[in-house]
């Protein structure tokens, strides 16, 4: 089966399943969605460790610890949504995790292996930051007003951008490729198609749910444009990581897509922008 067919099937199967989890399992402050975010972050963290190991940094970091590092921030944020702990819990969990990795390096490193300690720690700390800290904003969205609608709109603005960019790029972008060295197969036409898709999603959401996205259509266009641009940047940022590690995909867990990070790169990158921008524009 061709990768393009696998991508389409994945979109039409996985996306509705995720949206159904958001709409029909909102219990305990969307605990099901938050668990999915945490697991996805952990798996993406393992892939980050894999890219460090594939690079020339002499990192021998353990993927299982990469899972732990990346899962800590969204897991702590999930606990915070269920308790009165607040953001202090997330900060404390991150600091404790960093301290534990530093202590582990001091205790376990043997003579002749010290040169690997720094790249290993860099891999763990990177996984804690990305995808870990970025993923916690997916959890934070469940604390905003109208969380089910917001999460659905967020996912659609990202995934439709990615899908439309792929489709328009494949159909019409042959002559506008190689504009960026980090991802030469991406085309300007594809970027434009995805960018417009994000704007269309936000504008449509404002028409269907004006209470959730109040204000003028111009405000919604601006919001959608920033989201659309950030989706593109998130995809390119992950491409840069793969180029640095000299790997084609971050992993092989997702048919037709590669790894978890290959599918979650844009949602991760967009989540904090979407969260803060929504609070500033629509709740400020």
Helices and strands as residue ranges (DSSP letters): H 3-24, H 27-54, H 63-82, H 87-108, H 115-127, I 128-133, H 134-140, G 141-143, H 147-172, G 174-176, G 181-183, H 188-208, H 217-245, H 260-282
